[in-house]
Amino acid sequence: MASTQIAKSFLQAIQHRRTIYALSKKEILPEEEIIKYIRAFVKEAPSAFNVQSSRVVVLFGAQHDNYWGQIVPAALRAVAGEGAVEASKQKLAGFQAGTGTILFFEDMNLIKGQQEAFPQYAAGFPVWSSHSSGMAQIYVWSGLESLGYGANLQHYGGLTGETLKAEYKLPDSYAIQSEMVFGYPEQPAGEKEYMADHERVIAYGHSA
Ligand SMILES: Cc1cc2nc3c(=O)[nH]c(=O)nc-3n(C[C@H](O)[C@H](O)[C@H](O)COP(=O)(O)O)c2cc1C
């Protein structure tokens, strides 16, 4: 394939990626197939010094339902009371209506190891760890949408990270970054405003 063809396909894939909230559990691919793709997307995401610190837990079925139906409401209740649970009820039900949730973690033991090995960059490694997680997230998000799924990105992990680690017996060094909900897209994404390209990207030294 000519490289421009690959570039066009890549552009199409990233243009297709949007935040989709209206999700259902209608099957697109078997779960095993979804896991295979997510593994491949995460595998290809770059990381600082190739540390490969991103860790992913995929929740399906009862585990996914339990996260949005029990774990998140309980965590919200504990910090902000029943009113906060009530106010979020519809939103959380929308997430639960999806097929699955992808939990993104970073293994901070590896980041600590980098800091010890290269003290001159110590302050940079946690930042690059976040960047790497974002890269894994965008691969998975775009990849899933290329497969026909809709997805959205959530951040309840500050409230639920410790519970998740206990529930799934994950290492204490895992730091949760985000939760990506995916499912069958029942409605398209909403309108999105874009800034002018030239305000975001400028070039110097080109001939045109
Ligand atoms: C780093 C990051 C954090 C985000 N956090 C949330 C979030 O907590 N909840 C949410 O509903 N959307 C979240 N989003 C989705 C953004 O609101 C969305 O990507 C943005 O409005 C652009 O819309 P699009 O995804 O359809 O292109 C986040 C996106 C990014 C990149």
The ligand as an SDF file (V2000), in Angstrom:
LIG
                    3D

 31 33  0  0  0  0  0  0  0  0999 V2000
   -7.3370   13.9380   28.8960 C   0  0  0  0  0  0  0  0  0  0  0  0
   -8.8160   13.9080   28.6750 C   0  0  0  0  0  0  0  0  0  0  0  0
   -9.6770   13.8340   29.7500 C   0  0  0  0  0  0  0  0  0  0  0  0
  -11.0630   13.7340   29.5600 C   0  0  0  0  0  0  0  0  0  0  0  0
  -11.8940   13.5370   30.6320 N   0  0  0  0  0  0  0  0  0  0  0  0
  -13.2070   13.3240   30.4200 C   0  0  0  0  0  0  0  0  0  0  0  0
  -14.0610   13.0000   31.5060 C   0  0  0  0  0  0  0  0  0  0  0  0
  -13.6230   12.8700   32.6590 O   0  0  0  0  0  0  0  0  0  0  0  0
  -15.3760   12.8200   31.2520 N   0  0  0  0  0  0  0  0  0  0  0  0
  -15.8940   12.9200   29.9800 C   0  0  0  0  0  0  0  0  0  0  0  0
  -17.0940   12.6980   29.8020 O   0  0  0  0  0  0  0  0  0  0  0  0
  -15.0890   13.2120   28.9290 N   0  0  0  0  0  0  0  0  0  0  0  0
  -13.7750   13.4150   29.1270 C   0  0  0  0  0  0  0  0  0  0  0  0
  -12.9590   13.6730   28.0620 N   0  0  0  0  0  0  0  0  0  0  0  0
  -13.5280   13.8020   26.7080 C   0  0  0  0  0  0  0  0  0  0  0  0
  -13.4470   15.2400   26.1880 C   0  0  0  0  0  0  0  0  0  0  0  0
  -14.4300   16.0380   26.7950 O   0  0  0  0  0  0  0  0  0  0  0  0
  -13.6230   15.1760   24.6710 C   0  0  0  0  0  0  0  0  0  0  0  0
  -12.5890   14.3720   24.1440 O   0  0  0  0  0  0  0  0  0  0  0  0
  -13.5680   16.5460   24.0280 C   0  0  0  0  0  0  0  0  0  0  0  0
  -14.6750   17.3330   24.3950 O   0  0  0  0  0  0  0  0  0  0  0  0
  -13.5100   16.4690   22.5050 C   0  0  0  0  0  0  0  0  0  0  0  0
  -14.6000   15.7120   22.0070 O   0  0  0  0  0  0  0  0  0  0  0  0
  -14.3660   14.3980   21.1510 P   0  0  0  0  0  0  0  0  0  0  0  0
  -13.7810   13.3450   22.0530 O   0  0  0  0  0  0  0  0  0  0  0  0
  -15.7250   14.0090   20.6340 O   0  0  0  0  0  0  0  0  0  0  0  0
  -13.4180   14.7140   20.0520 O   0  0  0  0  0  0  0  0  0  0  0  0
  -11.5870   13.7790   28.2460 C   0  0  0  0  0  0  0  0  0  0  0  0
  -10.7020   13.8740   27.1530 C   0  0  0  0  0  0  0  0  0  0  0  0
   -9.3420   13.9230   27.3690 C   0  0  0  0  0  0  0  0  0  0  0  0
   -8.4380   13.9760   26.1690 C   0  0  0  0  0  0  0  0  0  0  0  0
  1  2  1  0
  2  3  1  0
  2 30  2  0
  3  4  2  0
  4  5  1  0
  4 28  1  0
  5  6  2  0
  6  7  1  0
  6 13  1  0
  7  8  2  0
  7  9  1  0
  9 10  1  0
 10 11  2  0
 10 12  1  0
 12 13  2  0
 13 14  1  0
 14 15  1  0
 14 28  1  0
 15 16  1  0
 16 17  1  0
 16 18  1  0
 18 19  1  0
 18 20  1  0
 20 21  1  0
 20 22  1  0
 22 23  1  0
 23 24  1  0
 24 25  2  0
 24 26  1  0
 24 27  1  0
 28 29  2  0
 29 30  1  0
 30 31  1  0
M  END
$$$$
